Amino acid sequence: MQDDQLDQVFAALADGTRRDIVARLADDDATLTELAADYPVSVQAVAKHITVLERAGMVTRTRDAQRRPVHLEAEVFSLMTRWIERYRLRAEERFQRLEDVLASEAAATNDTTPSKEQAS
């Protein structure tokens, strides 16, 4: 289930408008009409973007009297962060091993290279 959700989340975030909507909702909930006012497209086009984000589990729509605010779901970001962090740590470990190898080679080269005083 988590892999499928990650696929949907990253696919949803592949679109710049949806990334912008997520950034906007990080500040505060907003209705579809309020969100649509920020874009040079129709309300229906923004509604389609919201639907994609809903399917990915990134946003929910609630009812607050006459308003239907769109709410950003933080749990999805925890899932993404855990996935990204796992691979970030692996990459850092690889770079650290490379750095260690290069440092030991540099030290070995310095140990076998005659100094200027020895060369004279």
C-alpha positions in Angstrom: 0.0 0.0 0.0 2.7 2.5 0.9 4.6 1.9 -2.4 1.4 2.6 -4.4 0.7 5.7 -2.3 4.3 6.9 -2.9 3.8 6.4 -6.6 0.7 8.5 -6.5 2.3 11.2 -4.4 5.3 11.6 -6.6 3.2 11.5 -9.7 0.9 14.2 -8.2 3.9 16.4 -7.4 5.3 16.0 -10.9 3.0 18.9 -11.9 4.1 22.4 -11.1 0.6 23.7 -10.4 -0.1 20.9 -7.9 3.3 21.6 -6.2 2.2 25.2 -6.0 -1.2 24.2 -4.6 0.5 22.1 -1.9 2.8 25.1 -1.0 -0.2 27.3 -0.8 -2.1 24.8 1.5 1.0 24.5 3.7 0.2 28.0 4.9 -3.6 27.6 5.4 -6.6 25.7 4.2 -8.4 27.2 1.3 -11.6 26.6 -0.8 -11.4 25.6 -4.4 -12.6 29.0 -5.4 -9.8 30.7 -3.3 -7.2 28.4 -4.8 -8.5 28.9 -8.4 -8.1 32.7 -8.0 -4.3 32.2 -7.9 -4.2 30.6 -11.4 -4.9 31.7 -14.9 -7.1 28.5 -15.5 -10.7 27.6 -14.8 -12.0 26.5 -11.5 -12.7 23.1 -13.1 -9.0 22.8 -14.0 -8.0 23.5 -10.4 -10.6 21.0 -9.3 -9.0 18.3 -11.4 -5.6 19.1 -9.7 -7.3 18.9 -6.3 -8.8 15.5 -7.3 -5.3 14.2 -8.2 -4.0 15.4 -4.8 -6.9 13.8 -3.1 -6.3 10.4 -4.8 -2.7 10.6 -3.6 -3.9 11.2 -0.1 -2.2 14.6 0.1 -5.3 16.7 0.7 -8.8 16.2 2.0 -11.9 18.3 1.6 -14.1 19.0 4.6 -17.3 20.8 5.1 -17.4 23.9 7.3 -20.9 25.4 7.1 -21.1 26.6 3.5 -17.3 26.4 2.9 -15.6 23.2 1.7 -11.9 23.9 2.5 -9.1 21.8 1.1 -6.8 20.6 3.9 -3.2 19.4 3.4 -2.6 16.0 5.1 0.8 16.1 6.9 1.0 12.3 7.3 1.8 11.9 3.6 4.8 14.1 4.0 6.0 11.8 6.8 5.8 8.9 4.4 7.7 10.8 1.8 10.3 12.0 4.2 11.0 8.5 5.6 11.5 7.2 2.0 13.7 10.1 1.0 15.7 9.9 4.2 16.5 6.2 3.8 18.1 6.9 0.4 19.8 10.1 1.5 21.5 8.2 4.3 22.6 5.5 1.9 24.1 8.1 -0.5 25.9 9.9 2.4 27.4 6.5 3.5 28.7 5.9 0.0 30.2 9.4 -0.2 31.8 8.9 3.2 33.3 5.6 2.1 34.7 7.3 -1.0 36.1 10.2 1.0 37.8 7.7 3.4 39.3 5.8 0.4 40.6 9.0 -1.1 42.0 10.3 2.2 43.8 7.0 2.8 45.2 7.1 -0.8 46.3 10.7 -0.3 48.0 9.8 3.0 49.8 6.8 1.4 51.0 9.0 -1.5 52.3 11.6 1.0 54.1 8.9 2.9 55.9 7.6 -0.2 56.6 11.0 -1.9 60.0 12.3 -0.9 59.9 15.7 0.7 61.8 18.7 -0.9 64.5 18.4 1.8 65.0 14.6 1.1 65.2 15.3 -2.7 68.0 17.8 -2.3 
